[in-house]
Amino acid sequence: MSHAPHVLLALSGHGYGHLAQCAPVLNRLHEQLPTLRLTVMSELSQAVLAQRLVPEFTYLPQAIDPVLPMRSAWEVDAARAVPVFQAFHKDWESALQADVGQLQALAPDLLLANIPYRLLLAAQRAAIPAVALCSLNWATILAAYAGSDPALQAVLAQIREGYRAADCFLAPQPALPMPELGNYRAIGPIARRGRRDRRALREQLGLAPDTRVVLVALGGIDSALPLANWPRLPGVAWLFPQSPTHARDDWFAAGDLSLSFIDTLASADTVLTKPGYGTYTEAVCNAVPILTLARRDWPETPHLNEWARKHGALEEISVAQFQAGEFAAALQDLWQRDLPEPPAPDGVTQAVGILNRNLSGQRACVG
């Protein structure tokens, strides 16, 4: 390609997991193509995007897919999901034409979508190469909660049409099966690897060298934590993303550290989380045990949990146990285990190969 390649990243605003899948890929692509021009279209804030993305980017704050309504980081508000998606699909054809016009004006060499679907259909109409990258798709998620609603059948059909319009749908493992998508291509896991430095983490926190540190990472959706019932365990410190609402001498804030988040995670003894792609793959690929909340209704859960158990260490607790602060025994079980050799996040290399081929005009699903 003789000119500076221009990639448009269209990124869902539903939590941070979508960014966690795309950022390592685009950062690697930028290493290989230093003149890369990047435009990011998303409801996520520019500051959040800049924390993960190395290349400079043009920011377009824009709602590009329905954001699944949540009651908490682990609980979908299924009743509100139907009207949210129906509203997005109202005046579908005129909205699609507006997307086509915007893409033609931006004139990217490649659209990378995680996982807005109408833009993928618009890219097909505008003859712009397009790749979807995600471990799930909104049709499968929405169908799991409201698929029997007759009013949603047209919506689901339009969502699937959008995903099929991509030249390729890259599914980093562990991913949902998507047999309805003929352009589905499974690739390896995508995750950052951090620098493990237990000593530096404990020194910054002012802790004894043998103190166990549990990182609480429930994702990019605000949730009230049951701090009144939080267990106090000898030789254990708790590291929250931000300072808790009241102080305790075994509670700390990750935001106060000079370590990056991924180095903090890699240096922790356990991550307390809920089923979600980004934290799971980063924990497993950095050999950090996972204590996870049960999330039985979320379609990804069985695939994520099976993969994490196979390649790392995982214990599941119920939401009731979490709310009651009854998870000390599960932590002790995790700490008795020997971890297998962590898997390599080779999905990054595979995805970059496929993006490079699409940028060169091959529009291929093979890296």
Contacts in CASP RR format, 6 or more apart in sequence:
PFRMAT RR
TARGET T0000
AUTHOR 0000-0000-0000
METHOD contacts of the structure
MODEL  1
MSHAPHVLLALSGHGYGHLAQCAPVLNRLHEQLPTLRLTVMSELSQAVLA
QRLVPEFTYLPQAIDPVLPMRSAWEVDAARAVPVFQAFHKDWESALQADV
GQLQALAPDLLLANIPYRLLLAAQRAAIPAVALCSLNWATILAAYAGSDP
ALQAVLAQIREGYRAADCFLAPQPALPMPELGNYRAIGPIARRGRRDRRA
LREQLGLAPDTRVVLVALGGIDSALPLANWPRLPGVAWLFPQSPTHARDD
WFAAGDLSLSFIDTLASADTVLTKPGYGTYTEAVCNAVPILTLARRDWPE
TPHLNEWARKHGALEEISVAQFQAGEFAAALQDLWQRDLPEPPAPDGVTQ
AVGILNRNLSGQRACVG
1 109 0 8 1.000
1 359 0 8 1.000
1 360 0 8 1.000
4 35 0 8 1.000
4 36 0 8 1.000
4 37 0 8 1.000
5 33 0 8 1.000
5 35 0 8 1.000
5 36 0 8 1.000
5 37 0 8 1.000
5 109 0 8 1.000
5 110 0 8 1.000
5 359 0 8 1.000
6 36 0 8 1.000
6 37 0 8 1.000
6 38 0 8 1.000
6 39 0 8 1.000
6 106 0 8 1.000
6 107 0 8 1.000
6 108 0 8 1.000
6 109 0 8 1.000
6 110 0 8 1.000
7 26 0 8 1.000
7 29 0 8 1.000
7 36 0 8 1.000
7 37 0 8 1.000
7 38 0 8 1.000
7 39 0 8 1.000
7 108 0 8 1.000
7 109 0 8 1.000
7 110 0 8 1.000
7 111 0 8 1.000
7 112 0 8 1.000
7 355 0 8 1.000
7 359 0 8 1.000
8 39 0 8 1.000
8 40 0 8 1.000
8 41 0 8 1.000
8 103 0 8 1.000
8 106 0 8 1.000
8 108 0 8 1.000
8 110 0 8 1.000
8 111 0 8 1.000
8 112 0 8 1.000
9 22 0 8 1.000
9 26 0 8 1.000
9 38 0 8 1.000
9 39 0 8 1.000
9 40 0 8 1.000
9 41 0 8 1.000
9 42 0 8 1.000
9 57 0 8 1.000
9 112 0 8 1.000
9 114 0 8 1.000
10 41 0 8 1.000
10 42 0 8 1.000
10 64 0 8 1.000
10 111 0 8 1.000
10 112 0 8 1.000
10 113 0 8 1.000
10 114 0 8 1.000
10 116 0 8 1.000
10 119 0 8 1.000
11 18 0 8 1.000
11 19 0 8 1.000
11 22 0 8 1.000
11 40 0 8 1.000
11 41 0 8 1.000
11 42 0 8 1.000
11 44 0 8 1.000
11 49 0 8 1.000
11 64 0 8 1.000
11 114 0 8 1.000
11 116 0 8 1.000
12 18 0 8 1.000
12 42 0 8 1.000
12 43 0 8 1.000
12 64 0 8 1.000
12 65 0 8 1.000
12 67 0 8 1.000
12 114 0 8 1.000
12 115 0 8 1.000
12 116 0 8 1.000
13 42 0 8 1.000
13 43 0 8 1.000
13 44 0 8 1.000
13 65 0 8 1.000
13 67 0 8 1.000
14 65 0 8 1.000
14 67 0 8 1.000
14 68 0 8 1.000
15 44 0 8 1.000
15 219 0 8 1.000
15 220 0 8 1.000
15 221 0 8 1.000
16 44 0 8 1.000
16 48 0 8 1.000
16 219 0 8 1.000
16 220 0 8 1.000
16 278 0 8 1.000
17 219 0 8 1.000
17 220 0 8 1.000
17 276 0 8 1.000
17 277 0 8 1.000
17 278 0 8 1.000
18 114 0 8 1.000
18 115 0 8 1.000
18 134 0 8 1.000
19 42 0 8 1.000
19 44 0 8 1.000
19 48 0 8 1.000
19 49 0 8 1.000
19 52 0 8 1.000
20 52 0 8 1.000
20 190 0 8 1.000
20 191 0 8 1.000
20 192 0 8 1.000
20 277 0 8 1.000
20 278 0 8 1.000
20 282 0 8 1.000
21 114 0 8 1.000
21 133 0 8 1.000
21 134 0 8 1.000
21 135 0 8 1.000
21 172 0 8 1.000
21 190 0 8 1.000
21 277 0 8 1.000
21 278 0 8 1.000
22 112 0 8 1.000
22 114 0 8 1.000
22 133 0 8 1.000
23 52 0 8 1.000
23 53 0 8 1.000
23 192 0 8 1.000
24 190 0 8 1.000
24 191 0 8 1.000
24 192 0 8 1.000
24 345 0 8 1.000
24 348 0 8 1.000
25 112 0 8 1.000
25 133 0 8 1.000
25 190 0 8 1.000
25 348 0 8 1.000
25 351 0 8 1.000
25 352 0 8 1.000
25 355 0 8 1.000
26 38 0 8 1.000
26 53 0 8 1.000
26 54 0 8 1.000
26 55 0 8 1.000
26 112 0 8 1.000
27 53 0 8 1.000
27 54 0 8 1.000
27 55 0 8 1.000
28 348 0 8 1.000
28 349 0 8 1.000
28 352 0 8 1.000
29 36 0 8 1.000
29 352 0 8 1.000
29 355 0 8 1.000
29 356 0 8 1.000
30 36 0 8 1.000
30 38 0 8 1.000
30 54 0 8 1.000
30 55 0 8 1.000
32 352 0 8 1.000
32 356 0 8 1.000
33 356 0 8 1.000
33 359 0 8 1.000
36 55 0 8 1.000
37 58 0 8 1.000
38 53 0 8 1.000
38 55 0 8 1.000
38 56 0 8 1.000
38 57 0 8 1.000
38 58 0 8 1.000
39 57 0 8 1.000
39 58 0 8 1.000
39 59 0 8 1.000
39 60 0 8 1.000
39 106 0 8 1.000
39 108 0 8 1.000
40 49 0 8 1.000
40 53 0 8 1.000
40 57 0 8 1.000
40 58 0 8 1.000
40 59 0 8 1.000
40 60 0 8 1.000
41 60 0 8 1.000
41 62 0 8 1.000
41 64 0 8 1.000
41 119 0 8 1.000
42 49 0 8 1.000
42 60 0 8 1.000
42 61 0 8 1.000
42 62 0 8 1.000
42 64 0 8 1.000
43 61 0 8 1.000
43 62 0 8 1.000
43 63 0 8 1.000
43 64 0 8 1.000
43 67 0 8 1.000
46 59 0 8 1.000
46 61 0 8 1.000
49 57 0 8 1.000
49 59 0 8 1.000
51 261 0 8 1.000
64 116 0 8 1.000
64 118 0 8 1.000
64 119 0 8 1.000
65 88 0 8 1.000
65 115 0 8 1.000
65 116 0 8 1.000
65 117 0 8 1.000
65 118 0 8 1.000
65 138 0 8 1.000
66 84 0 8 1.000
66 85 0 8 1.000
66 87 0 8 1.000
66 88 0 8 1.000
66 138 0 8 1.000
67 84 0 8 1.000
68 76 0 8 1.000
68 81 0 8 1.000
68 84 0 8 1.000
68 138 0 8 1.000
68 141 0 8 1.000
68 142 0 8 1.000
69 76 0 8 1.000
69 77 0 8 1.000
69 80 0 8 1.000
69 81 0 8 1.000
69 84 0 8 1.000
70 76 0 8 1.000
70 77 0 8 1.000
70 221 0 8 1.000
71 77 0 8 1.000
72 221 0 8 1.000
72 223 0 8 1.000
72 224 0 8 1.000
73 218 0 8 1.000
73 219 0 8 1.000
73 220 0 8 1.000
73 221 0 8 1.000
73 222 0 8 1.000
73 223 0 8 1.000
73 274 0 8 1.000
74 218 0 8 1.000
74 223 0 8 1.000
74 274 0 8 1.000
74 275 0 8 1.000
74 293 0 8 1.000
74 295 0 8 1.000
74 298 0 8 1.000
74 319 0 8 1.000
76 145 0 8 1.000
76 297 0 8 1.000
76 298 0 8 1.000
78 145 0 8 1.000
78 146 0 8 1.000
81 142 0 8 1.000
81 145 0 8 1.000
81 146 0 8 1.000
82 146 0 8 1.000
82 149 0 8 1.000
82 151 0 8 1.000
82 152 0 8 1.000
85 138 0 8 1.000
85 142 0 8 1.000
85 152 0 8 1.000
85 155 0 8 1.000
86 151 0 8 1.000
86 152 0 8 1.000
86 155 0 8 1.000
89 154 0 8 1.000
89 155 0 8 1.000
89 158 0 8 1.000
92 118 0 8 1.000
92 158 0 8 1.000
95 118 0 8 1.000
96 118 0 8 1.000
96 121 0 8 1.000
96 122 0 8 1.000
96 125 0 8 1.000
99 118 0 8 1.000
99 119 0 8 1.000
99 121 0 8 1.000
99 122 0 8 1.000
100 122 0 8 1.000
100 125 0 8 1.000
100 126 0 8 1.000
101 122 0 8 1.000
101 126 0 8 1.000
102 122 0 8 1.000
103 111 0 8 1.000
103 119 0 8 1.000
103 122 0 8 1.000
103 123 0 8 1.000
103 126 0 8 1.000
103 128 0 8 1.000
104 126 0 8 1.000
107 128 0 8 1.000
108 128 0 8 1.000
109 128 0 8 1.000
109 129 0 8 1.000
109 359 0 8 1.000
110 128 0 8 1.000
110 129 0 8 1.000
110 130 0 8 1.000
110 131 0 8 1.000
110 355 0 8 1.000
110 358 0 8 1.000
110 359 0 8 1.000
111 119 0 8 1.000
111 120 0 8 1.000
111 123 0 8 1.000
111 128 0 8 1.000
111 129 0 8 1.000
111 130 0 8 1.000
111 131 0 8 1.000
112 130 0 8 1.000
112 131 0 8 1.000
112 133 0 8 1.000
112 355 0 8 1.000
113 119 0 8 1.000
113 120 0 8 1.000
113 130 0 8 1.000
113 131 0 8 1.000
113 132 0 8 1.000
113 133 0 8 1.000
113 166 0 8 1.000
114 132 0 8 1.000
114 133 0 8 1.000
114 134 0 8 1.000
115 132 0 8 1.000
115 133 0 8 1.000
115 134 0 8 1.000
115 136 0 8 1.000
115 137 0 8 1.000
115 138 0 8 1.000
115 163 0 8 1.000
117 132 0 8 1.000
117 137 0 8 1.000
117 138 0 8 1.000
117 139 0 8 1.000
117 158 0 8 1.000
117 159 0 8 1.000
117 161 0 8 1.000
117 162 0 8 1.000
117 163 0 8 1.000
118 158 0 8 1.000
118 162 0 8 1.000
119 130 0 8 1.000
120 130 0 8 1.000
120 132 0 8 1.000
120 162 0 8 1.000
120 163 0 8 1.000
120 165 0 8 1.000
120 166 0 8 1.000
121 161 0 8 1.000
121 162 0 8 1.000
121 165 0 8 1.000
123 129 0 8 1.000
123 130 0 8 1.000
123 165 0 8 1.000
123 166 0 8 1.000
124 130 0 8 1.000
124 162 0 8 1.000
124 165 0 8 1.000
124 166 0 8 1.000
129 167 0 8 1.000
129 358 0 8 1.000
129 359 0 8 1.000
129 361 0 8 1.000
129 363 0 8 1.000
130 165 0 8 1.000
130 166 0 8 1.000
130 167 0 8 1.000
131 166 0 8 1.000
131 167 0 8 1.000
131 168 0 8 1.000
131 169 0 8 1.000
131 170 0 8 1.000
131 354 0 8 1.000
131 355 0 8 1.000
131 358 0 8 1.000
132 163 0 8 1.000
132 166 0 8 1.000
132 168 0 8 1.000
132 169 0 8 1.000
132 170 0 8 1.000
132 183 0 8 1.000
133 169 0 8 1.000
133 170 0 8 1.000
133 172 0 8 1.000
133 351 0 8 1.000
134 169 0 8 1.000
134 170 0 8 1.000
134 171 0 8 1.000
134 172 0 8 1.000
134 175 0 8 1.000
135 171 0 8 1.000
135 172 0 8 1.000
135 173 0 8 1.000
135 174 0 8 1.000
135 175 0 8 1.000
135 176 0 8 1.000
135 277 0 8 1.000
135 300 0 8 1.000
136 175 0 8 1.000
136 176 0 8 1.000
136 277 0 8 1.000
136 299 0 8 1.000
136 300 0 8 1.000
137 159 0 8 1.000
137 163 0 8 1.000
137 169 0 8 1.000
137 176 0 8 1.000
137 178 0 8 1.000
137 181 0 8 1.000
138 159 0 8 1.000
139 156 0 8 1.000
139 159 0 8 1.000
139 160 0 8 1.000
139 163 0 8 1.000
139 180 0 8 1.000
140 176 0 8 1.000
140 178 0 8 1.000
140 299 0 8 1.000
141 299 0 8 1.000
142 152 0 8 1.000
142 155 0 8 1.000
142 156 0 8 1.000
142 159 0 8 1.000
143 152 0 8 1.000
143 156 0 8 1.000
144 297 0 8 1.000
144 299 0 8 1.000
145 297 0 8 1.000
146 152 0 8 1.000
147 156 0 8 1.000
160 180 0 8 1.000
160 181 0 8 1.000
163 169 0 8 1.000
163 178 0 8 1.000
163 181 0 8 1.000
163 183 0 8 1.000
164 181 0 8 1.000
164 182 0 8 1.000
164 183 0 8 1.000
166 183 0 8 1.000
167 183 0 8 1.000
167 358 0 8 1.000
167 363 0 8 1.000
167 364 0 8 1.000
167 365 0 8 1.000
168 183 0 8 1.000
168 185 0 8 1.000
168 354 0 8 1.000
168 358 0 8 1.000
168 364 0 8 1.000
168 365 0 8 1.000
169 178 0 8 1.000
169 181 0 8 1.000
169 182 0 8 1.000
169 183 0 8 1.000
169 184 0 8 1.000
169 185 0 8 1.000
170 185 0 8 1.000
170 187 0 8 1.000
170 350 0 8 1.000
170 351 0 8 1.000
170 354 0 8 1.000
170 365 0 8 1.000
171 178 0 8 1.000
171 184 0 8 1.000
171 185 0 8 1.000
171 186 0 8 1.000
171 187 0 8 1.000
172 187 0 8 1.000
172 188 0 8 1.000
172 189 0 8 1.000
172 190 0 8 1.000
172 277 0 8 1.000
172 281 0 8 1.000
172 347 0 8 1.000
172 351 0 8 1.000
173 186 0 8 1.000
173 187 0 8 1.000
173 188 0 8 1.000
173 189 0 8 1.000
173 307 0 8 1.000
173 347 0 8 1.000
174 189 0 8 1.000
174 277 0 8 1.000
174 280 0 8 1.000
174 281 0 8 1.000
174 300 0 8 1.000
174 303 0 8 1.000
174 304 0 8 1.000
174 306 0 8 1.000
174 307 0 8 1.000
174 308 0 8 1.000
175 186 0 8 1.000
175 303 0 8 1.000
176 299 0 8 1.000
176 300 0 8 1.000
176 303 0 8 1.000
177 303 0 8 1.000
178 184 0 8 1.000
183 365 0 8 1.000
185 354 0 8 1.000
185 365 0 8 1.000
187 346 0 8 1.000
187 347 0 8 1.000
187 350 0 8 1.000
187 351 0 8 1.000
187 354 0 8 1.000
188 345 0 8 1.000
188 346 0 8 1.000
188 347 0 8 1.000
188 350 0 8 1.000
189 281 0 8 1.000
189 284 0 8 1.000
189 285 0 8 1.000
189 343 0 8 1.000
189 345 0 8 1.000
189 346 0 8 1.000
189 347 0 8 1.000
190 281 0 8 1.000
190 345 0 8 1.000
190 347 0 8 1.000
190 348 0 8 1.000
190 351 0 8 1.000
191 278 0 8 1.000
191 281 0 8 1.000
191 282 0 8 1.000
191 284 0 8 1.000
191 285 0 8 1.000
191 286 0 8 1.000
191 345 0 8 1.000
192 262 0 8 1.000
192 282 0 8 1.000
192 285 0 8 1.000
192 345 0 8 1.000
193 262 0 8 1.000
193 266 0 8 1.000
193 285 0 8 1.000
193 286 0 8 1.000
193 345 0 8 1.000
194 260 0 8 1.000
194 262 0 8 1.000
194 263 0 8 1.000
194 265 0 8 1.000
194 266 0 8 1.000
194 286 0 8 1.000
195 263 0 8 1.000
195 266 0 8 1.000
195 267 0 8 1.000
196 263 0 8 1.000
196 266 0 8 1.000
196 267 0 8 1.000
196 286 0 8 1.000
196 287 0 8 1.000
197 259 0 8 1.000
197 263 0 8 1.000
197 266 0 8 1.000
197 267 0 8 1.000
198 209 0 8 1.000
198 213 0 8 1.000
198 267 0 8 1.000
199 209 0 8 1.000
200 259 0 8 1.000
200 267 0 8 1.000
201 213 0 8 1.000
201 257 0 8 1.000
201 259 0 8 1.000
201 264 0 8 1.000
201 267 0 8 1.000
201 268 0 8 1.000
202 208 0 8 1.000
202 209 0 8 1.000
202 211 0 8 1.000
202 213 0 8 1.000
204 257 0 8 1.000
204 258 0 8 1.000
204 259 0 8 1.000
205 211 0 8 1.000
205 213 0 8 1.000
205 237 0 8 1.000
205 239 0 8 1.000
205 252 0 8 1.000
205 257 0 8 1.000
207 213 0 8 1.000
207 237 0 8 1.000
208 235 0 8 1.000
210 235 0 8 1.000
211 235 0 8 1.000
211 236 0 8 1.000
211 237 0 8 1.000
212 235 0 8 1.000
212 236 0 8 1.000
212 237 0 8 1.000
212 269 0 8 1.000
212 270 0 8 1.000
212 335 0 8 1.000
213 236 0 8 1.000
213 237 0 8 1.000
213 238 0 8 1.000
213 239 0 8 1.000
213 267 0 8 1.000
213 268 0 8 1.000
213 269 0 8 1.000
214 236 0 8 1.000
214 237 0 8 1.000
214 238 0 8 1.000
214 239 0 8 1.000
214 268 0 8 1.000
214 269 0 8 1.000
214 270 0 8 1.000
214 271 0 8 1.000
214 272 0 8 1.000
214 291 0 8 1.000
214 331 0 8 1.000
215 239 0 8 1.000
215 254 0 8 1.000
215 264 0 8 1.000
215 265 0 8 1.000
215 268 0 8 1.000
215 270 0 8 1.000
215 271 0 8 1.000
215 272 0 8 1.000
215 288 0 8 1.000
216 225 0 8 1.000
216 238 0 8 1.000
216 239 0 8 1.000
216 240 0 8 1.000
216 241 0 8 1.000
216 271 0 8 1.000
216 272 0 8 1.000
216 273 0 8 1.000
217 241 0 8 1.000
217 265 0 8 1.000
217 271 0 8 1.000
217 272 0 8 1.000
217 273 0 8 1.000
217 279 0 8 1.000
218 225 0 8 1.000
218 272 0 8 1.000
218 273 0 8 1.000
218 274 0 8 1.000
218 293 0 8 1.000
219 273 0 8 1.000
219 274 0 8 1.000
219 276 0 8 1.000
219 279 0 8 1.000
225 240 0 8 1.000
225 244 0 8 1.000
226 322 0 8 1.000
226 323 0 8 1.000
226 324 0 8 1.000
226 325 0 8 1.000
227 244 0 8 1.000
227 245 0 8 1.000
227 246 0 8 1.000
229 323 0 8 1.000
229 324 0 8 1.000
229 325 0 8 1.000
230 238 0 8 1.000
230 248 0 8 1.000
230 251 0 8 1.000
230 325 0 8 1.000
231 325 0 8 1.000
231 326 0 8 1.000
231 327 0 8 1.000
231 328 0 8 1.000
232 248 0 8 1.000
232 250 0 8 1.000
233 250 0 8 1.000
233 328 0 8 1.000
233 331 0 8 1.000
236 250 0 8 1.000
236 331 0 8 1.000
237 250 0 8 1.000
237 251 0 8 1.000
237 252 0 8 1.000
238 250 0 8 1.000
238 251 0 8 1.000
238 252 0 8 1.000
239 252 0 8 1.000
239 253 0 8 1.000
239 254 0 8 1.000
239 264 0 8 1.000
239 268 0 8 1.000
240 251 0 8 1.000
240 252 0 8 1.000
240 253 0 8 1.000
240 254 0 8 1.000
241 253 0 8 1.000
241 254 0 8 1.000
241 255 0 8 1.000
242 253 0 8 1.000
242 254 0 8 1.000
242 255 0 8 1.000
243 251 0 8 1.000
243 253 0 8 1.000
243 256 0 8 1.000
244 251 0 8 1.000
244 253 0 8 1.000
254 261 0 8 1.000
254 264 0 8 1.000
257 264 0 8 1.000
259 267 0 8 1.000
262 282 0 8 1.000
262 286 0 8 1.000
265 271 0 8 1.000
265 282 0 8 1.000
265 283 0 8 1.000
265 286 0 8 1.000
265 288 0 8 1.000
266 286 0 8 1.000
266 288 0 8 1.000
268 288 0 8 1.000
269 288 0 8 1.000
269 289 0 8 1.000
269 335 0 8 1.000
270 288 0 8 1.000
270 289 0 8 1.000
270 290 0 8 1.000
270 291 0 8 1.000
270 331 0 8 1.000
270 334 0 8 1.000
270 335 0 8 1.000
271 279 0 8 1.000
271 283 0 8 1.000
271 288 0 8 1.000
271 289 0 8 1.000
271 290 0 8 1.000
271 291 0 8 1.000
272 291 0 8 1.000
272 292 0 8 1.000
272 327 0 8 1.000
273 279 0 8 1.000
273 280 0 8 1.000
273 283 0 8 1.000
273 290 0 8 1.000
273 291 0 8 1.000
273 292 0 8 1.000
273 293 0 8 1.000
274 292 0 8 1.000
274 293 0 8 1.000
274 295 0 8 1.000
275 292 0 8 1.000
275 293 0 8 1.000
275 295 0 8 1.000
275 298 0 8 1.000
275 300 0 8 1.000
275 301 0 8 1.000
275 304 0 8 1.000
275 305 0 8 1.000
276 298 0 8 1.000
276 300 0 8 1.000
276 304 0 8 1.000
277 300 0 8 1.000
277 304 0 8 1.000
279 290 0 8 1.000
280 290 0 8 1.000
280 292 0 8 1.000
280 304 0 8 1.000
280 307 0 8 1.000
280 308 0 8 1.000
281 345 0 8 1.000
283 289 0 8 1.000
283 290 0 8 1.000
283 308 0 8 1.000
284 290 0 8 1.000
284 307 0 8 1.000
284 308 0 8 1.000
284 311 0 8 1.000
284 312 0 8 1.000
284 342 0 8 1.000
284 343 0 8 1.000
285 342 0 8 1.000
285 343 0 8 1.000
285 344 0 8 1.000
285 345 0 8 1.000
286 342 0 8 1.000
287 312 0 8 1.000
287 339 0 8 1.000
287 342 0 8 1.000
289 312 0 8 1.000
289 313 0 8 1.000
289 314 0 8 1.000
289 315 0 8 1.000
289 334 0 8 1.000
289 335 0 8 1.000
289 337 0 8 1.000
289 339 0 8 1.000
290 308 0 8 1.000
290 312 0 8 1.000
290 313 0 8 1.000
290 314 0 8 1.000
290 315 0 8 1.000
290 334 0 8 1.000
291 314 0 8 1.000
291 315 0 8 1.000
291 317 0 8 1.000
291 327 0 8 1.000
291 330 0 8 1.000
291 331 0 8 1.000
291 334 0 8 1.000
292 305 0 8 1.000
292 308 0 8 1.000
292 314 0 8 1.000
292 315 0 8 1.000
292 316 0 8 1.000
292 317 0 8 1.000
293 316 0 8 1.000
293 317 0 8 1.000
293 318 0 8 1.000
293 319 0 8 1.000
293 322 0 8 1.000
294 316 0 8 1.000
294 317 0 8 1.000
294 318 0 8 1.000
294 319 0 8 1.000
295 301 0 8 1.000
305 314 0 8 1.000
305 316 0 8 1.000
308 314 0 8 1.000
311 340 0 8 1.000
311 342 0 8 1.000
311 343 0 8 1.000
312 339 0 8 1.000
312 340 0 8 1.000
312 342 0 8 1.000
313 334 0 8 1.000
313 337 0 8 1.000
313 339 0 8 1.000
314 334 0 8 1.000
315 330 0 8 1.000
315 331 0 8 1.000
315 333 0 8 1.000
315 334 0 8 1.000
316 330 0 8 1.000
317 326 0 8 1.000
317 327 0 8 1.000
317 330 0 8 1.000
321 327 0 8 1.000
321 330 0 8 1.000
350 367 0 8 1.000
353 367 0 8 1.000
354 364 0 8 1.000
354 365 0 8 1.000
354 366 0 8 1.000
354 367 0 8 1.000
356 367 0 8 1.000
357 363 0 8 1.000
357 364 0 8 1.000
357 366 0 8 1.000
357 367 0 8 1.000
358 364 0 8 1.000
END
